[in-house]
């Protein structure tokens, strides 16, 4: 007596005809399209994925089985859904590791300096402070200078405020409790109300402005750089004397700094956070 045909799950095709000869390059192309589609969709069934990439379920399944063999995708038998696998993460992470932040940002910083005429800086946050890791100096005689490794107060720094603006309020409060709000100039934001008001504006426009808050006569515009998860991990800025940073030039310079941050974010495989 003929055995009943097992019920086909949503993660399996009706049939699996063999791949034709000479289809190696085409199969690779389809496999990469499939991976890109899965990255956008997240967990998905075979039927949904096949519809998205325009392939018969049997063809899509052959690709998935091959990718699964190498751990680029995984299959959840409970939900009958496919998802990106650990090997895809490992390969992608290798790209991030080899794309050093300083190296990736060097050309962008140089171009930003040339476009604005001001010193470009790159810094990260560490233990409630900003640490400068790279700088491209302007040839102008009066300029800001921060050697690699120089630390500064996070609340009185353009980059520092750009990074603080993306943190939860409670996290910022913990940093302030540890580091305090020291006043360096008459324009320093030395109260929590003043700082949080400024951070709110930074969050809305996507760039920060240090208006002589650390050094009298010096101004700075900065924007955050993001990693793959959309987290702010560093910042880029331009800094210089107030005489070259009049109020009328801020609206012109700020978008250039913001664009530079976006370019470095893309170069390190990052993504801007969702609004």
Buried (B, 14 or more C-beta within 10 A) or exposed (E): EEEEEEEEEBBBBEEEEEBEEEEEEEBEEBBEBBBEBBEEBEEBBBBBBBEBBEBEBBBBBBBBBBBBEEEBBBBEEEEBBBBBBEBBEEEBEEEBEEEEBEEBBBEBBEBBBEBBBBBBBBBBBEEBBBBBBBBBBBEEEEBBEBEEEBBBBBBBBBBBBBBBBBBEEEEBEEBBEEBEBEEBBEBBBBEBEEBBEBBEEBEEEBBBBBBBBBBEEBBBBBBBBBBBEEBBBBBBBBBBBBEBBEEEEBEEBBBBBBEBBBBBBBBBBBEBEEE
